[in-house]
Amino acid sequence: MSYGLYTPLPIPKEPQVNISMNFILGLPKLRKERDSIFVIVDRFSKMTHLMSYHKTNDVMNIVDPFFRDVV
C-alpha cells in the first residue's frame, strides 16, 4: 500500500468510457413499492441517469435496464 498525496483520476477522452454508479437507499416507498434510486454518471459529459428500483432487486433486474437505457 502506498502512502502520499492524493492523485486525481485521469480525465476521460470520450463519453461512456468512465462511468460511476451508486445507489441511494432508504427512501420512502414510491409507485410500485420502489424505495431506492440507481444513479449512473458519465464522467466525460456529466450526464446523469436516475432509475428507481426496489431495494431487494437482484442483479438481472438492474443490468438489463442499465444496458437498455444507458449503454
N, C-alpha and C positions, 0 to 999 in steps of 0.2 A: 504494500500500500504506500503510495507516495503522498507526501505532505507538501504544502506550499500554497501559493496563491491560486485563486480560482481562475480558470481559463474559460473564455466564452465558447459557446458552441459554434461550429463553423456555420457561415451564412449559406443557406441553400441557394443553388443557382437556377432552379426551375421548380414549378409547382408540383405537388403531390410526391415529393421525394422525402421530405422530412415532416412528419405529422406528429402531433401529440394527442393522446386520448386520455380521458378521465371520466369518472362517474361522480355525479352529485347524488348522494343518497339521503334518506331520512326526510323526504319531502311529504307534505300532506297528500293523501290519495287524490289523483286526478281522474279524468274519464277512464273507464275500463280498468280501474284498480291500478293505474300506473303511479309509481311513487319515486321514480329516480330518473335522472337525465344523463344520457351518454353524450359527452362533449368531445368533438373532434376539431382540432385547429391545424390548418396548414401554415407552417412557419413562413413560407415564402410570400403568400398572398394575404395572410392573416384572415382567410376565410374560415368561418366557424359553422359547423353543423351541430345542431342540437336535436337529439332524438329521445322521446320519452319511452321508458321501459318499466317493467315490473322488477323489483329488486331480486326476485328469485329466477329470472330468465336464465336459461342455460346458454352456452356459447353459441350454438347454432342459431338461436333467436337473435343474437347480436351480430354475428358475422354476416348473415345473408343480407339484412338491410344495409349494413356498412358497405358491402361491395356493390349493392344495387344503387344506393343513393349517393355515395361519396366517390367510390372508385369508378 
